[in-house]
């Protein structure tokens, strides 16, 4: 069977494509020029300030940055490990909370109230306060004879706080699935748990992927707060280096490393959001 030959674009369509390509090139060139001009003006404004030389020596010292980099990188590896564990635990706990809050029927009222109280409590407590309460309050109870690793306590505080926020994201995704999806699954003989697992949750997770990634970016920054409990992470290593050199450059190094850690996830979140928007505009099922 012969394959149909593709239609050749008309001269009018070719001219339209050339026009769109020319507009795209002009737009890109204009954006590049405006960005470079803005960066040059900002650089001149900062470097011409009266205290620039002192600020450069205090915050942007290359020698101090290079000497403090190995210790800060070693501490950043601890932050990354805590981040991975906290992210996985947060997703699991948040999903359980979201499912509990969406249970129907009066028999499930105690579980709904418990999940609602958890969300209200840990969304209301600032993370830094919760770190102090868990980091110093739990060891004071003396559940064990030995010393509890503050890394574990800091991870628990992160999970408790972010699970409250992420559970609301999951719940919004579950509520956004049309009730007919759940009713159709039940009419096919699926139980409530099977319909949630096979029909509702896959759609809900796809819809809330962009906000979940944004919460992950926020957690990447807040994981540095575990330094308040004493672990030698990137922030604590920067603090030690700063106190030993009487220079704030190690903090700048730590900040740049956290930025480099969060940028890929931020771009992934933007891509997921734009992809979801395109699918919604095209009428495809999310």
C-alpha positions as protocol buffer text, in pm:
chain_id: "A"
residue {
  index: 1
  type: UNK
  ca { x: 0 y: 0 z: 0 }
}
residue {
  index: 2
  type: UNK
  ca { x: 145 y: 331 z: -106 }
}
residue {
  index: 3
  type: UNK
  ca { x: 198 y: 594 z: 156 }
}
residue {
  index: 4
  type: UNK
  ca { x: 21 y: 927 z: 90 }
}
residue {
  index: 5
  type: UNK
  ca { x: 258 y: 1202 z: -11 }
}
residue {
  index: 6
  type: UNK
  ca { x: 275 y: 1489 z: 240 }
}
residue {
  index: 7
  type: UNK
  ca { x: 124 y: 1816 z: 129 }
}
residue {
  index: 8
  type: UNK
  ca { x: 367 y: 2089 z: 41 }
}
residue {
  index: 9
  type: UNK
  ca { x: 318 y: 2421 z: 223 }
}
residue {
  index: 10
  type: UNK
  ca { x: 178 y: 2698 z: 10 }
}
residue {
  index: 11
  type: UNK
  ca { x: 379 y: 3014 z: -61 }
}
residue {
  index: 12
  type: UNK
  ca { x: 151 y: 3201 z: 178 }
}
residue {
  index: 13
  type: UNK
  ca { x: 226 y: 2952 z: 457 }
}
residue {
  index: 14
  type: UNK
  ca { x: 599 y: 2976 z: 387 }
}
residue {
  index: 15
  type: UNK
  ca { x: 585 y: 3354 z: 410 }
}
residue {
  index: 16
  type: UNK
  ca { x: 398 y: 3328 z: 741 }
}
residue {
  index: 17
  type: UNK
  ca { x: 662 y: 3092 z: 878 }
}
residue {
  index: 18
  type: UNK
  ca { x: 938 y: 3331 z: 773 }
}
residue {
  index: 19
  type: UNK
  ca { x: 754 y: 3619 z: 937 }
}
residue {
  index: 20
  type: UNK
  ca { x: 713 y: 3427 z: 1264 }
}
residue {
  index: 21
  type: UNK
  ca { x: 1078 y: 3320 z: 1259 }
}
residue {
  index: 22
  type: UNK
  ca { x: 1190 y: 3679 z: 1203 }
}
residue {
  index: 23
  type: UNK
  ca { x: 974 y: 3804 z: 1489 }
}
residue {
  index: 24
  type: UNK
  ca { x: 1115 y: 3534 z: 1715 }
}
residue {
  index: 25
  type: UNK
  ca { x: 1473 y: 3630 z: 1630 }
}
residue {
  index: 26
  type: UNK
  ca { x: 1404 y: 3999 z: 1690 }
}
residue {
  index: 27
  type: UNK
  ca { x: 1235 y: 3922 z: 2021 }
}
residue {
  index: 28
  type: UNK
  ca { x: 1530 y: 3709 z: 2134 }
}
residue {
  index: 29
  type: UNK
  ca { x: 1781 y: 3975 z: 2032 }
}
residue {
  index: 30
  type: UNK
  ca { x: 1585 y: 4249 z: 2210 }
}
residue {
  index: 31
  type: UNK
  ca { x: 1563 y: 4040 z: 2527 }
}
residue {
  index: 32
  type: UNK
  ca { x: 1937 y: 3968 z: 2519 }
}
residue {
  index: 33
  type: UNK
  ca { x: 2030 y: 4334 z: 2469 }
}
residue {
  index: 34
  type: UNK
  ca { x: 1795 y: 4457 z: 2744 }
}
residue {
  index: 35
  type: UNK
  ca { x: 1931 y: 4194 z: 2985 }
}
residue {
  index: 36
  type: UNK
  ca { x: 2291 y: 4290 z: 2915 }
}
residue {
  index: 37
  type: UNK
  ca { x: 2213 y: 4661 z: 2956 }
}
residue {
  index: 38
  type: UNK
  ca { x: 2035 y: 4600 z: 3286 }
}
residue {
  index: 39
  type: UNK
  ca { x: 2323 y: 4382 z: 3413 }
}
residue {
  index: 40
  type: UNK
  ca { x: 2578 y: 4648 z: 3315 }
}
residue {
  index: 41
  type: UNK
  ca { x: 2383 y: 4925 z: 3489 }
}
residue {
  index: 42
  type: UNK
  ca { x: 2344 y: 4711 z: 3802 }
}
residue {
  index: 43
  type: UNK
  ca { x: 2715 y: 4623 z: 3803 }
}
residue {
  index: 44
  type: UNK
  ca { x: 2819 y: 4987 z: 3768 }
}
residue {
  index: 45
  type: UNK
  ca { x: 2576 y: 5094 z: 4041 }
}
residue {
  index: 46
  type: UNK
  ca { x: 2714 y: 4836 z: 4285 }
}
residue {
  index: 47
  type: UNK
  ca { x: 3083 y: 4879 z: 4208 }
}
residue {
  index: 48
  type: UNK
  ca { x: 3063 y: 5258 z: 4226 }
}
residue {
  index: 49
  type: UNK
  ca { x: 2918 y: 5252 z: 4578 }
}
residue {
  index: 50
  type: UNK
  ca { x: 3145 y: 5408 z: 4844 }
}
residue {
  index: 51
  type: UNK
  ca { x: 3171 y: 5086 z: 5046 }
}
residue {
  index: 52
  type: UNK
  ca { x: 3221 y: 4848 z: 4754 }
}
residue {
  index: 53
  type: UNK
  ca { x: 3586 y: 4773 z: 4826 }
}
residue {
  index: 54
  type: UNK
  ca { x: 3514 y: 4685 z: 5189 }
}
residue {
  index: 55
  type: UNK
  ca { x: 3209 y: 4478 z: 5089 }
}
residue {
  index: 56
  type: UNK
  ca { x: 3410 y: 4292 z: 4825 }
}
residue {
  index: 57
  type: UNK
  ca { x: 3682 y: 4206 z: 5074 }
}
residue {
  index: 58
  type: UNK
  ca { x: 3428 y: 4093 z: 5336 }
}
residue {
  index: 59
  type: UNK
  ca { x: 3178 y: 3899 z: 5124 }
}
residue {
  index: 60
  type: UNK
  ca { x: 3357 y: 3814 z: 4797 }
}
residue {
  index: 61
  type: UNK
  ca { x: 3708 y: 3712 z: 4896 }
}
residue {
  index: 62
  type: UNK
  ca { x: 3826 y: 3444 z: 4647 }
}
residue {
  index: 63
  type: UNK
  ca { x: 4092 y: 3302 z: 4877 }
}
residue {
  index: 64
  type: UNK
  ca { x: 3853 y: 3257 z: 5167 }
}
residue {
  index: 65
  type: UNK
  ca { x: 3593 y: 3109 z: 4933 }
}
residue {
  index: 66
  type: UNK
  ca { x: 3837 y: 2851 z: 4796 }
}
residue {
  index: 67
  type: UNK
  ca { x: 3967 y: 2753 z: 5139 }
}
residue {
  index: 68
  type: UNK
  ca { x: 3618 y: 2709 z: 5286 }
}
residue {
  index: 69
  type: UNK
  ca { x: 3469 y: 2528 z: 4986 }
}
residue {
  index: 70
  type: UNK
  ca { x: 3573 y: 2167 z: 5078 }
}
residue {
  index: 71
  type: UNK
  ca { x: 3416 y: 2181 z: 5425 }
}
residue {
  index: 72
  type: UNK
  ca { x: 3100 y: 2345 z: 5293 }
}
residue {
  index: 73
  type: UNK
  ca { x: 3069 y: 2082 z: 5020 }
}
residue {
  index: 74
  type: UNK
  ca { x: 3108 y: 1810 z: 5282 }
}
residue {
  index: 75
  type: UNK
  ca { x: 2830 y: 1970 z: 5483 }
}
residue {
  index: 76
  type: UNK
  ca { x: 2614 y: 2007 z: 5173 }
}
residue {
  index: 77
  type: UNK
  ca { x: 2631 y: 1631 z: 5122 }
}
residue {
  index: 78
  type: UNK
  ca { x: 2464 y: 1594 z: 5463 }
}
residue {
  index: 79
  type: UNK
  ca { x: 2194 y: 1841 z: 5355 }
}
residue {
  index: 80
  type: UNK
  ca { x: 2131 y: 1639 z: 5039 }
}
residue {
  index: 81
  type: UNK
  ca { x: 2095 y: 1313 z: 5232 }
}
residue {
  index: 82
  type: UNK
  ca { x: 1853 y: 1474 z: 5477 }
}
residue {
  index: 83
  type: UNK
  ca { x: 1661 y: 1623 z: 5185 }
}
residue {
  index: 84
  type: UNK
  ca { x: 1613 y: 1288 z: 5012 }
}
residue {
  index: 85
  type: UNK
  ca { x: 1493 y: 1112 z: 5328 }
}
residue {
  index: 86
  type: UNK
  ca { x: 1268 y: 1402 z: 5431 }
}
residue {
  index: 87
  type: UNK
  ca { x: 1115 y: 1432 z: 5083 }
}
residue {
  index: 88
  type: UNK
  ca { x: 1022 y: 1063 z: 5062 }
}
residue {
  index: 89
  type: UNK
  ca { x: 883 y: 1055 z: 5416 }
}
residue {
  index: 90
  type: UNK
  ca { x: 690 y: 1377 z: 5355 }
}
residue {
  index: 91
  type: UNK
  ca { x: 522 y: 1241 z: 5042 }
}
residue {
  index: 92
  type: UNK
  ca { x: 414 y: 922 z: 5219 }
}
residue {
  index: 93
  type: UNK
  ca { x: 281 y: 1095 z: 5530 }
}
residue {
  index: 94
  type: UNK
  ca { x: 113 y: 1371 z: 5329 }
}
residue {
  index: 95
  type: UNK
  ca { x: -62 y: 1120 z: 5105 }
}
residue {
  index: 96
  type: UNK
  ca { x: -198 y: 934 z: 5408 }
}
residue {
  index: 97
  type: UNK
  ca { x: -323 y: 1259 z: 5561 }
}
residue {
  index: 98
  type: UNK
  ca { x: -489 y: 1365 z: 5236 }
}
residue {
  index: 99
  type: UNK
  ca { x: -668 y: 1031 z: 5200 }
}
residue {
  index: 100
  type: UNK
  ca { x: -785 y: 1046 z: 5562 }
}
residue {
  index: 101
  type: UNK
  ca { x: -929 y: 1394 z: 5508 }
}
residue {
  index: 102
  type: UNK
  ca { x: -1124 y: 1278 z: 5204 }
}
residue {
  index: 103
  type: UNK
  ca { x: -1286 y: 974 z: 5369 }
}
residue {
  index: 104
  type: UNK
  ca { x: -1665 y: 978 z: 5351 }
}
residue {
  index: 105
  type: UNK
  ca { x: -1913 y: 871 z: 5615 }
}
residue {
  index: 106
  type: UNK
  ca { x: -1964 y: 948 z: 5985 }
}
residue {
  index: 107
  type: UNK
  ca { x: -1767 y: 642 z: 6097 }
}
residue {
  index: 108
  type: UNK
  ca { x: -1447 y: 806 z: 5970 }
}
residue {
  index: 109
  type: UNK
  ca { x: -1507 y: 1133 z: 6155 }
}
residue {
  index: 110
  type: UNK
  ca { x: -1239 y: 1069 z: 6424 }
}
residue {
  index: 111
  type: UNK
  ca { x: -974 y: 1009 z: 6156 }
}
residue {
  index: 112
  type: UNK
  ca { x: -1081 y: 1318 z: 5963 }
}
residue {
  index: 113
  type: UNK
  ca { x: -1065 y: 1528 z: 6276 }
}
residue {
  index: 114
  type: UNK
  ca { x: -724 y: 1386 z: 6364 }
}
residue {
  index: 115
  type: UNK
  ca { x: -586 y: 1463 z: 6018 }
}
residue {
  index: 116
  type: UNK
  ca { x: -740 y: 1811 z: 6020 }
}
residue {
  index: 117
  type: UNK
  ca { x: -596 y: 1886 z: 6363 }
}
residue {
  index: 118
  type: UNK
  ca { x: -253 y: 1770 z: 6250 }
}
residue {
  index: 119
  type: UNK
  ca { x: -260 y: 1998 z: 5945 }
}
residue {
  index: 120
  type: UNK
  ca { x: -381 y: 2297 z: 6143 }
}
residue {
  index: 121
  type: UNK
  ca { x: -121 y: 2243 z: 6415 }
}
residue {
  index: 122
  type: UNK
  ca { x: 191 y: 2197 z: 6206 }
}
residue {
  index: 123
  type: UNK
  ca { x: 99 y: 2457 z: 5948 }
}
residue {
  index: 124
  type: UNK
  ca { x: 66 y: 2708 z: 6230 }
}
residue {
  index: 125
  type: UNK
  ca { x: 398 y: 2636 z: 6405 }
}
residue {
  index: 126
  type: UNK
  ca { x: 698 y: 2805 z: 6240 }
}
residue {
  index: 127
  type: UNK
  ca { x: 956 y: 2554 z: 6128 }
}
residue {
  index: 128
  type: UNK
  ca { x: 1236 y: 2717 z: 6327 }
}
residue {
  index: 129
  type: UNK
  ca { x: 1028 y: 2693 z: 6646 }
}
residue {
  index: 130
  type: UNK
  ca { x: 942 y: 2330 z: 6576 }
}
residue {
  index: 131
  type: UNK
  ca { x: 1312 y: 2254 z: 6527 }
}
residue {
  index: 132
  type: UNK
  ca { x: 1387 y: 2387 z: 6872 }
}
residue {
  index: 133
  type: UNK
  ca { x: 1091 y: 2207 z: 7031 }
}
residue {
  index: 134
  type: UNK
  ca { x: 1181 y: 1869 z: 6881 }
}
residue {
  index: 135
  type: UNK
  ca { x: 1558 y: 1913 z: 6879 }
}
residue {
  index: 136
  type: UNK
  ca { x: 1578 y: 2001 z: 7248 }
}
residue {
  index: 137
  type: UNK
  ca { x: 1244 y: 1879 z: 7384 }
}
residue {
  index: 138
  type: UNK
  ca { x: 1261 y: 1517 z: 7270 }
}
residue {
  index: 139
  type: UNK
  ca { x: 1611 y: 1452 z: 7416 }
}
residue {
  index: 140
  type: UNK
  ca { x: 1492 y: 1605 z: 7745 }
}
residue {
  index: 141
  type: UNK
  ca { x: 1234 y: 1325 z: 7773 }
}
residue {
  index: 142
  type: UNK
  ca { x: 1521 y: 1070 z: 7789 }
}
residue {
  index: 143
  type: UNK
  ca { x: 1354 y: 796 z: 7589 }
}
residue {
  index: 144
  type: UNK
  ca { x: 1700 y: 644 z: 7540 }
}
residue {
  index: 145
  type: UNK
  ca { x: 2012 y: 638 z: 7751 }
}
residue {
  index: 146
  type: UNK
  ca { x: 2232 y: 762 z: 7470 }
}
residue {
  index: 147
  type: UNK
  ca { x: 2230 y: 1090 z: 7280 }
}
residue {
  index: 148
  type: UNK
  ca { x: 1983 y: 1118 z: 6992 }
}
residue {
  index: 149
  type: UNK
  ca { x: 2144 y: 1227 z: 6668 }
}
residue {
  index: 150
  type: UNK
  ca { x: 2027 y: 1584 z: 6598 }
}
residue {
  index: 151
  type: UNK
  ca { x: 2018 y: 1504 z: 6226 }
}
residue {
  index: 152
  type: UNK
  ca { x: 1732 y: 1261 z: 6292 }
}
residue {
  index: 153
  type: UNK
  ca { x: 1546 y: 1516 z: 6501 }
}
residue {
  index: 154
  type: UNK
  ca { x: 1587 y: 1786 z: 6238 }
}
residue {
  index: 155
  type: UNK
  ca { x: 1462 y: 1550 z: 5969 }
}
residue {
  index: 156
  type: UNK
  ca { x: 1155 y: 1468 z: 6178 }
}
residue {
  index: 157
  type: UNK
  ca { x: 1079 y: 1837 z: 6221 }
}
residue {
  index: 158
  type: UNK
  ca { x: 1105 y: 1894 z: 5845 }
}
residue {
  index: 159
  type: UNK
  ca { x: 876 y: 1600 z: 5771 }
}
residue {
  index: 160
  type: UNK
  ca { x: 613 y: 1706 z: 6025 }
}
residue {
  index: 161
  type: UNK
  ca { x: 599 y: 2060 z: 5888 }
}
residue {
  index: 162
  type: UNK
  ca { x: 606 y: 1990 z: 5516 }
}
residue {
  index: 163
  type: UNK
  ca { x: 367 y: 1695 z: 5539 }
}
residue {
  index: 164
  type: UNK
  ca { x: 101 y: 1938 z: 5659 }
}
residue {
  index: 165
  type: UNK
  ca { x: 147 y: 2159 z: 5353 }
}
residue {
  index: 166
  type: UNK
  ca { x: 190 y: 1881 z: 5099 }
}
residue {
  index: 167
  type: UNK
  ca { x: -118 y: 1697 z: 5227 }
}
residue {
  index: 168
  type: UNK
  ca { x: -329 y: 1998 z: 5133 }
}
residue {
  index: 169
  type: UNK
  ca { x: -178 y: 1988 z: 4785 }
}
residue {
  index: 170
  type: UNK
  ca { x: -270 y: 1621 z: 4755 }
}
residue {
  index: 171
  type: UNK
  ca { x: -618 y: 1685 z: 4891 }
}
residue {
  index: 172
  type: UNK
  ca { x: -674 y: 1959 z: 4633 }
}
residue {
  index: 173
  type: UNK
  ca { x: -569 y: 1717 z: 4361 }
}
residue {
  index: 174
  type: UNK
  ca { x: -805 y: 1447 z: 4491 }
}
residue {
  index: 175
  type: UNK
  ca { x: -1096 y: 1691 z: 4512 }
}
residue {
  index: 176
  type: UNK
  ca { x: -1025 y: 1813 z: 4157 }
}
residue {
  index: 177
  type: UNK
  ca { x: -1099 y: 1467 z: 4013 }
}
residue {
  index: 178
  type: UNK
  ca { x: -1460 y: 1462 z: 3898 }
}
residue {
  index: 179
  type: UNK
  ca { x: -1689 y: 1245 z: 4117 }
}
residue {
  index: 180
  type: UNK
  ca { x: -1798 y: 1053 z: 3809 }
}
residue {
  index: 181
  type: UNK
  ca { x: -1450 y: 898 z: 3796 }
}
residue {
  index: 182
  type: UNK
  ca { x: -1492 y: 753 z: 4142 }
}
residue {
  index: 183
  type: UNK
  ca { x: -1851 y: 647 z: 4080 }
}
residue {
  index: 184
  type: UNK
  ca { x: -1755 y: 482 z: 3753 }
}
residue {
  index: 185
  type: UNK
  ca { x: -1481 y: 286 z: 3925 }
}
residue {
  index: 186
  type: UNK
  ca { x: -1721 y: 171 z: 4197 }
}
residue {
  index: 187
  type: UNK
  ca { x: -1978 y: 69 z: 3935 }
}
residue {
  index: 188
  type: UNK
  ca { x: -1715 y: -160 z: 3782 }
}
residue {
  index: 189
  type: UNK
  ca { x: -1686 y: -344 z: 4112 }
}
residue {
  index: 190
  type: UNK
  ca { x: -1378 y: -174 z: 4251 }
}
residue {
  index: 191
  type: UNK
  ca { x: -1364 y: -112 z: 4623 }
}
residue {
  index: 192
  type: UNK
  ca { x: -1305 y: 233 z: 4768 }
}
residue {
  index: 193
  type: UNK
  ca { x: -936 y: 161 z: 4817 }
}
residue {
  index: 194
  type: UNK
  ca { x: -898 y: 19 z: 4466 }
}
residue {
  index: 195
  type: UNK
  ca { x: -1075 y: 316 z: 4307 }
}
residue {
  index: 196
  type: UNK
  ca { x: -852 y: 558 z: 4497 }
}
residue {
  index: 197
  type: UNK
  ca { x: -537 y: 364 z: 4407 }
}
residue {
  index: 198
  type: UNK
  ca { x: -612 y: 291 z: 4041 }
}
residue {
  index: 199
  type: UNK
  ca { x: -835 y: 579 z: 3929 }
}
residue {
  index: 200
  type: UNK
  ca { x: -834 y: 884 z: 4156 }
}
residue {
  index: 201
  type: UNK
  ca { x: -479 y: 910 z: 4287 }
}
residue {
  index: 202
  type: UNK
  ca { x: -299 y: 875 z: 3949 }
}
residue {
  index: 203
  type: UNK
  ca { x: -503 y: 1165 z: 3810 }
}
residue {
  index: 204
  type: UNK
  ca { x: -464 y: 1371 z: 4127 }
}
residue {
  index: 205
  type: UNK
  ca { x: -86 y: 1328 z: 4142 }
}
residue {
  index: 206
  type: UNK
  ca { x: -44 y: 1434 z: 3779 }
}
residue {
  index: 207
  type: UNK
  ca { x: -247 y: 1746 z: 3839 }
}
residue {
  index: 208
  type: UNK
  ca { x: -53 y: 1858 z: 4146 }
}
residue {
  index: 209
  type: UNK
  ca { x: 297 y: 1775 z: 4022 }
}
residue {
  index: 210
  type: UNK
  ca { x: 398 y: 2144 z: 3966 }
}
residue {
  index: 211
  type: UNK
  ca { x: 303 y: 2258 z: 4320 }
}
residue {
  index: 212
  type: UNK
  ca { x: 469 y: 1947 z: 4465 }
}
residue {
  index: 213
  type: UNK
  ca { x: 793 y: 2041 z: 4291 }
}
residue {
  index: 214
  type: UNK
  ca { x: 763 y: 2394 z: 4426 }
}
residue {
  index: 215
  type: UNK
  ca { x: 731 y: 2255 z: 4778 }
}
residue {
  index: 216
  type: UNK
  ca { x: 1039 y: 2044 z: 4711 }
}
residue {
  index: 217
  type: UNK
  ca { x: 1233 y: 2358 z: 4614 }
}
residue {
  index: 218
  type: UNK
  ca { x: 1123 y: 2521 z: 4940 }
}
residue {
  index: 219
  type: UNK
  ca { x: 1238 y: 2215 z: 5134 }
}
residue {
  index: 220
  type: UNK
  ca { x: 1578 y: 2233 z: 4964 }
}
residue {
  index: 221
  type: UNK
  ca { x: 1627 y: 2574 z: 5125 }
}
residue {
  index: 222
  type: UNK
  ca { x: 1478 y: 2493 z: 5464 }
}
residue {
  index: 223
  type: UNK
  ca { x: 1692 y: 2182 z: 5505 }
}
residue {
  index: 224
  type: UNK
  ca { x: 1974 y: 2420 z: 5596 }
}
residue {
  index: 225
  type: UNK
  ca { x: 1788 y: 2508 z: 5917 }
}
residue {
  index: 226
  type: UNK
  ca { x: 1895 y: 2180 z: 6076 }
}
residue {
  index: 227
  type: UNK
  ca { x: 2222 y: 2360 z: 6150 }
}
residue {
  index: 228
  type: UNK
  ca { x: 2039 y: 2520 z: 6443 }
}
residue {
  index: 229
  type: UNK
  ca { x: 2056 y: 2183 z: 6621 }
}
residue {
  index: 230
  type: UNK
  ca { x: 2431 y: 2147 z: 6571 }
}
residue {
  index: 231
  type: UNK
  ca { x: 2491 y: 1910 z: 6275 }
}
residue {
  index: 232
  type: UNK
  ca { x: 2786 y: 2001 z: 6058 }
}
residue {
  index: 233
  type: UNK
  ca { x: 2593 y: 2078 z: 5742 }
}
residue {
  index: 234
  type: UNK
  ca { x: 2673 y: 2343 z: 5480 }
}
residue {
  index: 235
  type: UNK
  ca { x: 2538 y: 2631 z: 5686 }
}
residue {
  index: 236
  type: UNK
  ca { x: 2720 y: 2522 z: 6003 }
}
residue {
  index: 237
  type: UNK
  ca { x: 3043 y: 2471 z: 5807 }
}
residue {
  index: 238
  type: UNK
  ca { x: 3006 y: 2821 z: 5661 }
}
residue {
  index: 239
  type: UNK
  ca { x: 2948 y: 2962 z: 6009 }
}
residue {
  index: 240
  type: UNK
  ca { x: 3261 y: 2794 z: 6147 }
}
residue {
  index: 241
  type: UNK
  ca { x: 3470 y: 2916 z: 5854 }
}
residue {
  index: 242
  type: UNK
  ca { x: 3331 y: 3267 z: 5888 }
}
residue {
  index: 243
  type: UNK
  ca { x: 3411 y: 3283 z: 6257 }
}
residue {
  index: 244
  type: UNK
  ca { x: 3765 y: 3155 z: 6203 }
}
residue {
  index: 245
  type: UNK
  ca { x: 3843 y: 3400 z: 5920 }
}
residue {
  index: 246
  type: UNK
  ca { x: 3631 y: 3697 z: 6037 }
}
residue {
  index: 247
  type: UNK
  ca { x: 3486 y: 3702 z: 5686 }
}
residue {
  index: 248
  type: UNK
  ca { x: 3136 y: 3643 z: 5549 }
}
residue {
  index: 249
  type: UNK
  ca { x: 3246 y: 3491 z: 5218 }
}
residue {
  index: 250
  type: UNK
  ca { x: 3173 y: 3131 z: 5335 }
}
residue {
  index: 251
  type: UNK
  ca { x: 2807 y: 3225 z: 5372 }
}
residue {
  index: 252
  type: UNK
  ca { x: 2806 y: 3346 z: 5012 }
}
residue {
  index: 253
  type: UNK
  ca { x: 2962 y: 3016 z: 4903 }
}
residue {
  index: 254
  type: UNK
  ca { x: 2694 y: 2819 z: 5091 }
}
residue {
  index: 255
  type: UNK
  ca { x: 2421 y: 3036 z: 4939 }
}
residue {
  index: 256
  type: UNK
  ca { x: 2551 y: 2978 z: 4586 }
}
residue {
  index: 257
  type: UNK
  ca { x: 2566 y: 2603 z: 4642 }
}
residue {
  index: 258
  type: UNK
  ca { x: 2204 y: 2599 z: 4762 }
}
residue {
  index: 259
  type: UNK
  ca { x: 2105 y: 2802 z: 4455 }
}
residue {
  index: 260
  type: UNK
  ca { x: 2281 y: 2555 z: 4226 }
}
residue {
  index: 261
  type: UNK
  ca { x: 2100 y: 2276 z: 4405 }
}
residue {
  index: 262
  type: UNK
  ca { x: 1755 y: 2432 z: 4365 }
}
residue {
  index: 263
  type: UNK
  ca { x: 1777 y: 2571 z: 4010 }
}
residue {
  index: 264
  type: UNK
  ca { x: 1731 y: 2234 z: 3829 }
}
residue {
  index: 265
  type: UNK
  ca { x: 1425 y: 2154 z: 4039 }
}
residue {
  index: 266
  type: UNK
  ca { x: 1282 y: 2502 z: 3978 }
}
residue {
  index: 267
  type: UNK
  ca { x: 1323 y: 2462 z: 3603 }
}
residue {
  index: 268
  type: UNK
  ca { x: 1165 y: 2117 z: 3625 }
}
residue {
  index: 269
  type: UNK
  ca { x: 870 y: 2270 z: 3810 }
}
residue {
  index: 270
  type: UNK
  ca { x: 830 y: 2535 z: 3537 }
}
residue {
  index: 271
  type: UNK
  ca { x: 843 y: 2267 z: 3268 }
}
residue {
  index: 272
  type: UNK
  ca { x: 583 y: 2055 z: 3446 }
}
residue {
  index: 273
  type: UNK
  ca { x: 353 y: 2357 z: 3491 }
}
residue {
  index: 274
  type: UNK
  ca { x: 379 y: 2459 z: 3126 }
}
residue {
  index: 275
  type: UNK
  ca { x: 327 y: 2098 z: 3013 }
}
residue {
  index: 276
  type: UNK
  ca { x: 14 y: 2069 z: 3228 }
}
residue {
  index: 277
  type: UNK
  ca { x: -117 y: 2397 z: 3089 }
}
residue {
  index: 278
  type: UNK
  ca { x: -63 y: 2281 z: 2731 }
}
residue {
  index: 279
  type: UNK
  ca { x: -239 y: 1952 z: 2797 }
}
residue {
  index: 280
  type: UNK
  ca { x: -531 y: 2133 z: 2958 }
}
residue {
  index: 281
  type: UNK
  ca { x: -561 y: 2379 z: 2668 }
}
residue {
  index: 282
  type: UNK
  ca { x: -554 y: 2096 z: 2415 }
}
residue {
  index: 283
  type: UNK
  ca { x: -836 y: 1920 z: 2597 }
}
residue {
  index: 284
  type: UNK
  ca { x: -633 y: 1615 z: 2693 }
}
residue {
  index: 285
  type: UNK
  ca { x: -700 y: 1435 z: 3017 }
}
residue {
  index: 286
  type: UNK
  ca { x: -453 y: 1522 z: 3289 }
}
